[in-house]
């Protein structure tokens, strides 16, 4: 199981990075993205620290820790700048907090994110077909979410991604230990979105290709 979306005490998670990585390792994950919420006020604090601890953990742990950021509630006009700054600071995985229906994300966030240098559009809500096609053309992964609230539009995202040929990934958006899931539960979530075991295997392969490309 690979999971490209999680949070620590550096934003609104409850675990320090080392404990989160250990719990992920114990749960059988092979890769974990640590992607705390960030904007231009805090990424210079968060990203270097996650990079530093990931470098150390990856020398001694079975799970690969990927240092990243989730650009969150940033005005659409500032998303590209924020993503570029995160890259400059060493983020190897850049997510944008998409237009989930569970929060008042600014309209236009999905589109601005897809025009920026990002890897994953997290929980993109009622994303439009043109933006799904843009994600396909740019090779940006669209997230099927295991997190309550954000998961309400999984079926919509899955349907449009299948229609347009966009790449999907399933992530937990972990904030606390109980949020981590194994492959069996991830498969059930994928099937609940109207997809099937072949789609789940493809989603994990998408995540694996990303990790191998780092």
PLY file of the C-alpha trace (Angstrom):
ply
format ascii 1.0
element vertex 214
property float x
property float y
property float z
element edge 213
property int vertex1
property int vertex2
end_header
0.00 0.00 0.00
1.27 3.45 -0.99
-0.23 6.62 0.45
0.79 10.06 -0.82
-1.18 12.24 1.61
-0.74 12.56 5.37
-0.32 15.17 8.11
1.75 15.57 11.26
1.98 18.05 14.12
3.51 20.48 11.65
-0.09 21.23 10.61
-3.25 19.63 11.99
-2.09 16.05 12.51
-1.44 14.56 15.95
1.81 12.62 15.41
5.40 13.69 14.90
6.89 12.46 11.59
8.85 9.59 13.10
5.81 8.16 14.87
3.64 8.52 11.79
6.28 6.76 9.70
6.56 3.94 12.23
2.81 3.44 12.35
2.71 3.41 8.55
5.55 0.89 8.46
3.74 -1.31 11.00
0.55 -1.13 8.91
2.48 -2.49 5.92
2.77 0.67 3.85
5.72 0.79 1.48
5.60 4.56 0.85
4.13 7.50 2.73
3.94 11.13 1.66
4.08 13.60 4.54
2.21 16.60 3.18
1.32 19.05 5.89
-0.93 22.01 5.14
1.05 24.99 3.92
0.95 28.44 2.38
3.54 31.17 1.90
3.52 31.87 5.66
4.85 28.51 6.79
6.33 26.38 4.02
9.82 27.66 4.73
9.40 26.23 8.25
7.67 22.95 7.37
9.33 21.69 4.21
13.00 21.73 5.27
12.16 19.91 8.50
10.20 17.18 6.73
13.00 16.86 4.17
15.59 16.47 6.93
13.69 13.83 8.90
12.73 11.92 5.74
16.38 11.72 4.71
17.24 10.13 8.06
14.23 7.80 8.27
14.74 6.51 4.75
18.16 5.19 5.75
16.75 2.86 8.38
13.06 2.15 7.74
11.21 -0.17 5.38
8.68 2.52 4.45
9.81 5.26 2.06
8.95 8.69 3.47
8.38 11.34 0.82
8.72 14.95 2.00
5.99 17.14 0.62
3.37 19.80 1.21
-0.36 20.22 0.72
-0.98 23.78 -0.48
-4.17 24.58 1.39
-6.78 27.33 0.97
-4.26 29.44 -0.92
-5.97 31.93 -3.28
-5.88 30.53 -6.81
-3.70 33.38 -8.07
-0.97 32.40 -5.56
-0.96 28.62 -6.04
1.71 28.48 -8.76
4.03 30.74 -6.77
3.52 28.68 -3.63
4.16 25.41 -5.44
7.36 26.78 -6.95
8.56 27.96 -3.54
7.84 24.54 -2.04
9.90 22.88 -4.78
12.76 25.29 -4.14
12.70 24.30 -0.46
13.00 20.61 -1.32
9.43 19.30 -1.48
9.44 16.19 -3.62
5.66 15.81 -3.51
3.33 18.77 -4.00
-0.41 18.42 -3.42
-3.07 21.08 -3.64
-6.10 20.98 -1.35
-8.79 20.73 -4.01
-12.36 21.98 -4.06
-13.83 19.47 -1.60
-17.51 20.06 -0.89
-16.73 19.66 2.82
-14.94 23.02 3.07
-15.28 26.51 1.52
-12.35 26.18 -0.87
-12.08 29.14 -3.25
-13.66 28.54 -6.67
-10.98 28.17 -9.32
-8.60 26.33 -7.00
-8.74 23.10 -9.00
-7.99 24.83 -12.28
-5.18 26.97 -10.89
-3.62 23.92 -9.26
-3.66 21.97 -12.50
-1.85 24.82 -14.25
0.90 24.80 -11.59
3.82 22.43 -10.95
2.05 19.91 -8.73
1.81 16.14 -8.47
-1.59 15.43 -6.91
-4.87 17.32 -6.78
-6.33 16.18 -3.46
-10.08 15.58 -3.01
-11.09 17.71 -6.04
-14.80 17.66 -5.22
-17.18 18.30 -8.11
-14.33 18.86 -10.54
-15.36 19.67 -14.10
-14.65 17.47 -17.10
-12.34 20.05 -18.70
-10.17 20.09 -15.59
-10.11 16.29 -15.48
-8.89 16.34 -19.07
-6.25 18.91 -18.09
-5.08 16.63 -15.27
-4.82 13.79 -17.79
-2.79 15.89 -20.22
-0.40 17.08 -17.49
-0.04 13.71 -15.79
-1.36 15.05 -12.48
-2.91 12.43 -10.21
-6.47 12.97 -9.02
-7.21 11.72 -5.54
-9.80 9.25 -4.37
-9.97 10.06 -0.66
-10.45 7.79 2.31
-11.21 10.76 4.55
-14.72 11.51 5.75
-16.30 14.51 4.08
-13.77 14.64 1.29
-14.81 11.15 0.19
-18.38 12.22 -0.61
-17.48 13.05 -4.21
-15.25 10.03 -4.87
-17.81 8.56 -7.25
-17.97 11.75 -9.30
-14.18 11.97 -9.54
-13.89 8.30 -10.46
-16.55 8.52 -13.16
-15.00 11.52 -14.90
-11.47 10.15 -14.59
-12.55 6.91 -16.21
-14.35 8.80 -18.99
-11.42 11.11 -19.69
-8.55 8.72 -19.05
-7.08 10.69 -16.13
-4.84 8.96 -13.60
-6.15 8.32 -10.10
-4.56 7.56 -6.75
-6.12 6.59 -3.43
-4.84 8.43 -0.36
-5.89 8.48 3.28
-5.31 12.15 4.18
-4.21 10.75 7.55
-4.35 13.09 10.54
-4.28 10.53 13.36
-3.36 6.85 13.77
-6.86 5.50 13.09
-6.83 7.12 9.64
-4.15 4.78 8.29
-5.60 1.92 6.25
-4.36 -1.28 4.69
-4.75 -2.38 1.08
-7.91 -4.38 1.84
-9.76 -1.35 3.16
-8.39 0.84 0.37
-9.80 -1.62 -2.14
-13.23 -1.41 -0.54
-13.14 2.39 -0.75
-12.17 2.23 -4.41
-15.00 -0.20 -5.14
-17.37 2.07 -3.22
-16.50 4.82 -5.67
-17.77 2.66 -8.53
-14.40 1.29 -9.58
-13.03 -2.26 -9.35
-9.95 -4.23 -8.23
-8.22 -3.62 -11.55
-8.65 0.12 -11.04
-7.22 -0.20 -7.53
-4.17 -2.02 -8.87
-3.75 0.72 -11.48
-4.00 3.43 -8.81
-1.31 1.77 -6.74
0.84 1.42 -9.86
0.35 5.16 -10.50
1.64 5.90 -7.00
4.51 3.47 -7.44
5.61 5.10 -10.70
5.61 8.46 -8.95
7.77 7.14 -6.12
10.18 5.44 -8.51
10.51 8.68 -10.46
11.74 10.67 -7.47
0 1
1 2
2 3
3 4
4 5
5 6
6 7
7 8
8 9
9 10
10 11
11 12
12 13
13 14
14 15
15 16
16 17
17 18
18 19
19 20
20 21
21 22
22 23
23 24
24 25
25 26
26 27
27 28
28 29
29 30
30 31
31 32
32 33
33 34
34 35
35 36
36 37
37 38
38 39
39 40
40 41
41 42
42 43
43 44
44 45
45 46
46 47
47 48
48 49
49 50
50 51
51 52
52 53
53 54
54 55
55 56
56 57
57 58
58 59
59 60
60 61
61 62
62 63
63 64
64 65
65 66
66 67
67 68
68 69
69 70
70 71
71 72
72 73
73 74
74 75
75 76
76 77
77 78
78 79
79 80
80 81
81 82
82 83
83 84
84 85
85 86
86 87
87 88
88 89
89 90
90 91
91 92
92 93
93 94
94 95
95 96
96 97
97 98
98 99
99 100
100 101
101 102
102 103
103 104
104 105
105 106
106 107
107 108
108 109
109 110
110 111
111 112
112 113
113 114
114 115
115 116
116 117
117 118
118 119
119 120
120 121
121 122
122 123
123 124
124 125
125 126
126 127
127 128
128 129
129 130
130 131
131 132
132 133
133 134
134 135
135 136
136 137
137 138
138 139
139 140
140 141
141 142
142 143
143 144
144 145
145 146
146 147
147 148
148 149
149 150
150 151
151 152
152 153
153 154
154 155
155 156
156 157
157 158
158 159
159 160
160 161
161 162
162 163
163 164
164 165
165 166
166 167
167 168
168 169
169 170
170 171
171 172
172 173
173 174
174 175
175 176
176 177
177 178
178 179
179 180
180 181
181 182
182 183
183 184
184 185
185 186
186 187
187 188
188 189
189 190
190 191
191 192
192 193
193 194
194 195
195 196
196 197
197 198
198 199
199 200
200 201
201 202
202 203
203 204
204 205
205 206
206 207
207 208
208 209
209 210
210 211
211 212
212 213
